[in-house]
Amino acid sequence: MLRGIMKPEYRGNVIEFHLTKWGYRNYSVECTYHFDKQAGKYMLSIWLKRSDLDDRMHLSSKKTDSQYISGTKETIVENICRIVHQACISGYFQYFIERYEYELACFERGNELFEQERITEHDKETDKNTDE
């Protein structure tokens, strides 16, 4: 059973898997799932999370849709473990992690530019007040 290898952490209908041992240091995925009676299957959504940030990125926002998966109450956790395990060993999460890191770098760079503009504007105001 992959449940023993993946070591999921449970929070109701959310399962978290830490990805460090799969080469993704400081990352985990949160898998939310619920049973859709009309479809007769579980709906699974996967969120990528960095352990050092209070934020997460829904993988479907990056062109990977939530998906229906088969399972029963007894097998659904094992099925989710299989999906996450396969994603880990196939390198599936690499693209999303690179995208996440890029977005964070863009945010930091943009923040630096805004701060520099704010400081420059403050300095101009100070010089203007000093000249008067």
C-alpha positions as CSV (number, residue, x, y, z in Angstrom):
1,M,0.0,0.0,0.0
2,L,1.3,3.4,-1.0
3,R,-0.4,5.0,2.1
4,G,2.6,3.8,4.2
5,I,5.1,5.3,1.7
6,M,3.3,8.6,1.1
7,K,2.5,9.2,4.8
8,P,-0.5,11.4,4.2
9,E,-1.7,13.9,6.8
10,Y,-5.5,14.0,7.2
11,R,-7.7,17.0,7.8
12,G,-11.3,15.9,7.0
13,N,-11.7,15.7,3.3
14,V,-8.2,17.2,2.8
15,I,-5.1,15.1,2.6
16,E,-1.6,16.7,2.6
17,F,1.5,15.0,1.2
18,H,5.0,16.4,1.9
19,L,7.1,16.2,-1.2
20,T,10.6,16.8,0.2
21,K,11.6,13.1,-0.1
22,W,10.5,13.2,-3.7
23,G,13.0,16.0,-4.5
24,Y,10.7,19.0,-3.9
25,R,12.1,20.6,-0.8
26,N,9.7,22.8,1.2
27,Y,6.7,21.7,-1.0
28,S,3.6,19.8,-0.3
29,V,0.3,19.1,-2.0
30,E,-3.1,19.4,-0.5
31,C,-5.7,17.1,-2.1
32,T,-9.3,18.0,-1.5
33,Y,-11.9,15.5,-2.4
34,H,-15.6,15.0,-2.2
35,F,-18.1,12.5,-3.6
36,D,-20.3,13.7,-6.5
37,K,-23.5,11.7,-6.3
38,Q,-24.5,12.6,-9.8
39,A,-21.3,11.4,-11.3
40,G,-20.9,8.5,-8.9
41,K,-17.2,9.4,-8.5
42,Y,-15.0,11.5,-6.3
43,M,-13.9,14.9,-7.4
44,L,-10.2,15.5,-6.6
45,S,-8.5,18.9,-6.6
46,I,-4.7,19.3,-6.0
47,W,-3.2,22.4,-4.5
48,L,0.6,23.0,-4.4
49,K,1.9,24.6,-1.2
50,R,5.3,25.9,0.0
51,S,5.9,25.2,3.6
52,D,7.5,28.6,4.3
53,L,4.6,30.6,2.9
54,D,1.0,30.9,4.0
55,D,-0.2,30.5,0.4
56,R,-1.2,27.7,-2.0
57,M,-1.6,27.4,-5.7
58,H,-4.5,25.4,-7.2
59,L,-3.0,23.3,-10.0
60,S,-6.1,23.7,-12.1
61,S,-5.3,27.4,-12.3
62,K,-2.2,26.3,-14.3
63,K,-4.1,24.3,-16.9
64,T,-4.4,21.1,-14.9
65,D,-8.1,20.5,-14.2
66,S,-9.6,19.0,-11.2
67,Q,-10.6,15.4,-12.0
68,Y,-13.0,12.7,-11.2
69,I,-11.5,9.5,-9.8
70,S,-13.0,6.2,-8.9
71,G,-13.1,4.8,-5.5
72,T,-15.1,3.9,-2.5
73,K,-14.9,5.2,1.1
74,E,-12.5,2.4,1.8
75,T,-10.2,2.9,-1.3
76,I,-10.3,6.6,-2.0
77,V,-7.3,7.5,0.1
78,E,-5.2,4.8,-1.4
79,N,-6.3,6.0,-4.9
80,I,-5.3,9.5,-4.1
81,C,-1.9,8.2,-2.8
82,R,-1.4,6.5,-6.1
83,I,-2.1,9.6,-8.1
84,V,0.2,11.8,-6.0
85,H,2.9,9.1,-6.0
86,Q,2.8,8.8,-9.8
87,A,2.9,12.6,-10.1
88,C,6.0,12.6,-7.9
89,I,8.0,9.9,-9.7
90,S,7.0,11.2,-13.1
91,G,8.2,14.7,-12.4
92,Y,4.6,16.1,-13.0
93,F,4.9,18.7,-10.2
94,Q,8.2,20.1,-11.6
95,Y,6.5,22.4,-14.1
96,F,4.1,23.8,-11.5
97,I,6.9,24.3,-9.0
98,E,9.0,26.2,-11.6
99,R,5.9,28.3,-12.4
100,Y,5.3,29.0,-8.7
101,E,8.9,30.0,-8.1
102,Y,8.8,32.3,-11.2
103,E,5.7,34.0,-10.0
104,L,7.2,34.5,-6.6
105,A,10.4,35.9,-8.2
106,C,8.3,38.3,-10.3
107,F,6.4,39.4,-7.2
108,E,9.6,40.1,-5.3
109,R,11.1,42.0,-8.2
110,G,7.9,44.0,-8.7
111,N,7.9,44.7,-5.0
112,E,11.5,46.0,-5.1
113,L,10.6,48.3,-8.0
114,F,7.6,49.7,-6.1
115,E,9.6,50.2,-3.0
116,Q,12.3,52.0,-5.0
117,E,9.7,54.3,-6.5
118,R,8.2,55.0,-3.1
119,I,11.6,55.9,-1.6
120,T,12.4,58.1,-4.6
121,E,9.0,59.8,-4.3
122,H,9.6,60.3,-0.5
123,D,13.0,61.7,-1.2
124,K,11.6,64.2,-3.7
125,E,9.0,65.3,-1.2
126,T,11.6,65.7,1.5
127,D,13.9,67.8,-0.9
128,K,10.9,69.9,-1.9
129,N,10.0,70.6,1.7
130,T,13.6,71.4,2.6
131,D,14.0,73.9,-0.3
132,E,10.9,75.8,0.8
